[in-house]
């Protein structure tokens, strides 16, 4: 039984959560219903406790900003569910949704129908009003990278293509949306650094590794579901296929890869050049993304 495969991952990063977590959770439930989400699905979203996820990743955000972040997170979960809802993947429908979302973020208009369109427009209003153009460009670029990965995964599933390990790891860095959440650290913290900081190889390596850690954790956690629905898009499944391993053996290899990467994580942070308080906030935020994903996953009905 896949459900009996142990997770057995130890994360040394200290857990944090915003004092406004429950306020954001209650507000978000009303916000989703105001946008016309059917009650049965709104109930499911509430059980997912998405606002508490945002609260774990951005513990120092103001109460109002945490609501914005929770709304954005909800939209990304909704688009993920919408792209996965068909029993047979529909790459062209997914591509149309992605195009509408990117158009809305870039220009304020786009053919994104129903609640998906109104929710994104509402959630994007405050970051668009407050954040400078260079941050908005970086955010939209991260969203485009993420949604591009969603399109590729849909196309893979439709064609029956099962990615190899390194191909999958690179694709997973897009589909996880971790890079999107990393850009939102600046919105939550209220400070931007120079673009050279974000482009610095050491910062990029730290961000990439944080992405891998939360992505591979999720793959191990959702292995049983992914074995039935993901078409090989899971680190464990990719390892099993490429190396001709049993699922149990592949899970053991994936866990060791996760632990080895976690042991390297502090040294990658130390390699980042001096960067002041705003830089430390950003690096802390990448770490919160790893630990917050783990803690939230165990309390969210999405995975339990």
ABEGO torsion letter per residue (X at the ends): XAAABBAGBBBABBBBBBAAAAAAAAAAAAAAAAAGBBAAAAAAAAAAGAAAAAAAABAABBAAAAAAAAAAAAAAAAAAAAAAABABBBAAAAAAAAAAAAAAAAAGBEBBBEAAAAAAAAAAAAAAAABBAAAAAAAAAAAAAAAAAAAAAAAAAAAGBBBBAAAAAAAAAAAAGAAAAAAAAAAAAGBBBBAAAAABAAAAAAAAAAAAAAAAAAAAAAAAAAAAAAGGBBAAAAAAAAAGBBAAAAAAAAAAAAAAAAAAAAAAAAABBBAEAAAAAAAAAAAAAAAAAAAAAAABAAAX
